């Protein structure tokens, strides 16, 4: 446990020293602030862009439009930025040899995997929470009737999918030798889940639904109970990826 805490602190400090933590914070801060603003200003921008004689009727923006923009931004560019930043979290240290030195001194390999995974979750959670707080404040300020159904649960669903992506990044890091290879593995998994979501009968079992049902939860067109299988399968996949990462890394020749 002592080695785990020490290595976790090392990972968090490293993310600060390399500015990765601040980069992710800045990206998510921007998304959280811009989502309500974009929803509020979009009708005006479209009206300014209209040509003479052309009329485009736009409904009055509402709080739901702000959250639509929020989930679109976070599930898109937000998660992509997370993958890009963390793709080399394991492979970069192995290539530089810094991790090899610590392992030869007796550091348990499972400690390395668990510490890195925990550090990624902490950074993802803080960044995502910052984006949510900013979006909530600006939405409450800009829109009337900003109360949403199942908002926290919808936020949790996207957070859980982010954790699943981090677990896939971790597994990709022990399977390949480069950050680009890890990006490829993560991209293939994400694309496969996206493809499965095309089939309606598979959606209630597909973890990708955690990113596509968010607005439906807010409008009550999707019930919380409909996601019970998705959440269970996602948690199972996360555990499987972590266990697989530890098992493969233990046997990996460095």
C-alpha positions as CSV (number, residue, x, y, z in Angstrom):
1,X,0.0,0.0,0.0
2,X,2.9,2.3,0.8
3,X,4.4,1.8,-2.6
4,X,1.0,2.3,-4.3
5,X,0.5,5.7,-2.6
6,X,4.1,6.8,-3.3
7,X,3.8,5.8,-7.0
8,X,0.4,7.5,-7.3
9,X,1.8,10.7,-5.9
10,X,4.6,10.4,-8.4
11,X,2.1,10.0,-11.3
12,X,0.1,13.0,-10.2
13,X,3.2,15.2,-9.7
14,X,4.4,14.1,-13.1
15,X,1.2,15.2,-14.7
16,X,1.6,18.6,-13.1
17,X,5.3,18.9,-14.1
18,X,4.5,18.0,-17.7
19,X,1.5,20.3,-17.8
20,X,-0.8,17.5,-18.8
21,X,-3.1,18.1,-15.9
22,X,-3.4,21.8,-16.7
23,X,-3.9,21.2,-20.4
24,X,-6.9,18.8,-19.6
25,X,-8.2,21.3,-17.0
26,X,-8.1,24.1,-19.5
27,X,-9.8,22.1,-22.2
28,X,-12.7,20.9,-19.9
29,X,-13.0,24.4,-18.4
30,X,-13.5,25.8,-21.9
31,X,-16.1,23.1,-22.8
32,X,-18.0,23.7,-19.6
33,X,-18.2,27.4,-20.1
34,X,-18.7,27.4,-23.9
35,X,-21.5,24.9,-24.0
36,X,-24.3,27.1,-22.4
37,X,-22.9,30.2,-24.3
38,X,-23.0,28.4,-27.6
39,X,-26.6,27.2,-27.0
40,X,-27.7,30.7,-26.0
41,X,-26.0,32.6,-28.9
42,X,-26.4,30.1,-31.7
43,X,-29.9,31.3,-32.8
44,X,-28.6,34.9,-33.0
45,X,-25.5,33.9,-34.9
46,X,-27.7,32.0,-37.4
47,X,-30.0,35.0,-37.8
48,X,-27.0,37.3,-38.5
49,X,-25.8,34.8,-41.2
50,X,-29.1,34.8,-43.0
51,X,-29.1,36.3,-46.5
52,X,-31.7,38.9,-47.6
53,X,-35.1,37.3,-48.1
54,X,-34.2,34.1,-46.3
55,X,-35.9,33.4,-43.1
56,X,-34.9,30.6,-40.7
57,X,-37.1,30.1,-37.7
58,X,-35.2,29.0,-34.7
59,X,-36.9,28.0,-31.4
60,X,-36.0,29.9,-28.3
61,X,-33.0,28.3,-26.7
62,X,-33.6,26.4,-23.5
63,X,-31.5,24.8,-20.8
64,X,-31.8,21.4,-22.5
65,X,-29.9,22.9,-25.5
66,X,-27.1,23.8,-23.1
67,X,-26.8,20.3,-21.8
68,X,-27.1,18.9,-25.4
69,X,-24.1,21.0,-26.3
70,X,-22.3,19.9,-23.1
71,X,-22.6,16.2,-23.7
72,X,-21.8,16.6,-27.3
73,X,-18.5,18.4,-26.5
74,X,-17.4,16.2,-23.7
75,X,-18.3,12.9,-25.4
76,X,-16.5,14.1,-28.5
77,X,-13.5,16.3,-28.2
78,X,-13.3,16.0,-24.5
79,X,-12.8,12.3,-24.5
80,X,-10.5,12.5,-27.5
81,X,-8.3,15.0,-25.6
82,X,-8.2,12.5,-22.6
83,X,-7.1,9.7,-24.9
84,X,-4.5,11.8,-26.6
85,X,-3.0,13.0,-23.3
86,X,-2.9,9.5,-21.7
87,X,-2.0,7.3,-24.6
88,X,1.6,7.3,-23.7
89,X,1.2,7.0,-19.9
90,X,2.8,3.6,-19.8
91,X,4.7,3.2,-23.2
92,X,6.6,6.5,-22.8
93,X,8.2,5.4,-19.5
94,X,9.0,2.0,-20.8
95,X,10.7,3.5,-23.9
96,X,12.7,5.9,-21.7
97,X,13.7,3.2,-19.3
98,X,12.6,5.1,-16.2
99,X,10.1,2.5,-15.2
100,X,12.6,-0.3,-15.8
101,X,14.9,1.1,-13.1
102,X,12.1,1.2,-10.5
103,X,10.9,-2.4,-11.4
104,X,14.4,-3.8,-11.0
105,X,14.5,-2.2,-7.5
106,X,11.6,-4.3,-6.5
107,X,8.5,-2.2,-7.4
108,X,5.5,-4.5,-7.9
109,X,4.2,-4.4,-11.5
110,X,0.6,-4.5,-10.3
111,X,1.3,-1.4,-8.3
112,X,2.4,0.4,-11.4
113,X,-0.8,-0.5,-13.3
114,X,-3.1,0.3,-10.4
115,X,-1.3,3.6,-9.6
116,X,-1.4,4.8,-13.2
117,X,-5.1,3.8,-13.5
118,X,-6.0,5.7,-10.3
119,X,-4.1,8.8,-11.4
120,X,-5.9,8.9,-14.7
121,X,-9.3,8.5,-13.0
122,X,-8.5,11.3,-10.6
123,X,-7.4,13.7,-13.3
124,X,-10.5,12.7,-15.5
125,X,-12.8,13.1,-12.5
126,X,-11.5,16.6,-11.5
127,X,-11.5,17.9,-15.1
128,X,-15.0,16.5,-15.8
129,X,-16.3,17.9,-12.5
130,X,-14.9,21.3,-13.4
131,X,-16.6,21.2,-16.8
132,X,-19.9,20.2,-15.1
133,X,-19.8,22.9,-12.5
134,X,-19.0,25.6,-15.1
135,X,-21.8,24.3,-17.4
136,X,-24.3,24.2,-14.4
137,X,-23.5,27.8,-13.3
138,X,-23.7,29.3,-16.7
139,X,-26.9,27.3,-17.6
140,X,-28.5,28.5,-14.4
141,X,-27.5,32.1,-15.2
142,X,-28.5,32.1,-18.8
143,X,-31.7,30.1,-18.9
144,X,-34.9,30.0,-16.9
145,X,-36.3,26.6,-15.7
146,X,-32.8,25.1,-15.8
147,X,-33.8,22.1,-13.6
148,X,-33.2,18.8,-15.4
149,X,-34.4,15.3,-14.7
150,X,-31.7,12.7,-13.9
151,X,-28.9,15.2,-14.5
152,X,-26.5,13.7,-12.0
153,X,-27.1,10.2,-13.2
154,X,-26.6,11.4,-16.8
155,X,-23.3,13.0,-15.8
156,X,-22.3,9.7,-14.0
157,X,-23.0,7.7,-17.2
158,X,-20.6,9.7,-19.3
159,X,-18.0,9.6,-16.4
160,X,-18.3,5.8,-16.3
161,X,-17.6,5.6,-20.1
162,X,-14.6,7.8,-19.6
163,X,-13.3,5.4,-17.0
164,X,-13.9,2.5,-19.4
165,X,-11.8,4.4,-22.1
166,X,-9.0,4.8,-19.5
167,X,-9.1,1.1,-18.8
168,X,-8.8,0.4,-22.5
169,X,-5.9,2.9,-22.8
170,X,-4.2,1.0,-19.9
171,X,-4.7,-2.4,-21.6
172,X,-3.5,-1.0,-24.9
173,X,-0.4,0.3,-23.2
174,X,0.7,-3.2,-22.1
175,X,-0.2,-4.8,-25.5
176,X,1.8,-2.4,-27.7
177,X,5.1,-0.6,-27.5
178,X,4.2,2.9,-28.6
179,X,1.7,5.6,-27.8
180,X,0.5,5.6,-31.4
181,X,-0.2,1.8,-31.0
182,X,-2.2,2.6,-27.9
183,X,-4.1,5.2,-29.7
184,X,-4.9,2.7,-32.4
185,X,-6.1,0.1,-30.0
186,X,-8.3,2.6,-28.2
187,X,-9.7,3.9,-31.5
188,X,-10.5,0.5,-32.7
189,X,-12.4,-0.4,-29.5
190,X,-14.3,3.0,-29.5
191,X,-15.2,2.5,-33.2
192,X,-16.4,-1.1,-32.6
193,X,-18.7,0.1,-29.7
194,X,-20.0,2.9,-31.9
195,X,-20.7,0.4,-34.7
196,X,-22.6,-1.9,-32.3
197,X,-24.8,1.1,-31.3
198,X,-26.2,1.1,-34.8
199,X,-28.3,-2.0,-33.9
200,X,-31.2,-1.0,-31.6
201,X,-31.4,-4.4,-29.9
202,X,-27.8,-4.1,-28.8
203,X,-28.0,-0.6,-27.4
204,X,-29.2,-1.7,-23.9
205,X,-26.1,-3.8,-23.6
206,X,-23.6,-1.5,-25.3
207,X,-21.4,0.7,-23.1
208,X,-21.4,3.3,-25.9
209,X,-25.0,4.0,-24.9
210,X,-23.5,5.8,-21.8
211,X,-22.6,8.6,-24.3
212,X,-25.8,8.6,-26.4
213,X,-28.6,8.3,-23.8
214,X,-27.6,11.4,-21.8
215,X,-30.1,13.8,-23.3
216,X,-32.8,11.1,-23.3
217,X,-32.3,10.8,-19.5
218,X,-32.8,14.5,-19.1
219,X,-36.0,14.5,-21.0
220,X,-37.3,11.2,-19.5
221,X,-37.4,9.6,-22.9
222,X,-34.9,7.1,-21.5
223,X,-35.5,5.6,-18.1
224,X,-32.7,5.1,-15.6
225,X,-33.6,1.4,-15.4
226,X,-32.8,0.9,-19.1
227,X,-29.2,1.5,-18.4
228,X,-28.7,-1.2,-15.7
229,X,-27.3,-3.8,-18.0
230,X,-25.0,-1.2,-19.7
231,X,-23.6,-0.1,-16.4
232,X,-23.0,-3.7,-15.2
233,X,-21.3,-4.6,-18.5
234,X,-19.2,-1.4,-18.4
235,X,-18.0,-2.1,-14.9
236,X,-17.3,-5.7,-15.8
237,X,-15.2,-4.6,-18.8
238,X,-13.3,-2.1,-16.7
239,X,-12.4,-4.7,-14.2
240,X,-11.5,-7.1,-17.0
241,X,-9.2,-4.6,-18.6
242,X,-7.4,-3.8,-15.4
243,X,-7.0,-7.5,-14.5
244,X,-5.9,-8.2,-18.1
245,X,-3.4,-5.3,-17.9
246,X,-1.9,-6.6,-14.7
247,X,-1.7,-10.1,-16.0
248,X,0.0,-9.2,-19.3
249,X,2.3,-6.7,-17.7
250,X,3.5,-9.3,-15.1
251,X,4.5,-11.6,-17.9
252,X,5.8,-8.9,-20.2
253,X,9.5,-8.9,-20.9
254,X,10.9,-5.4,-20.4
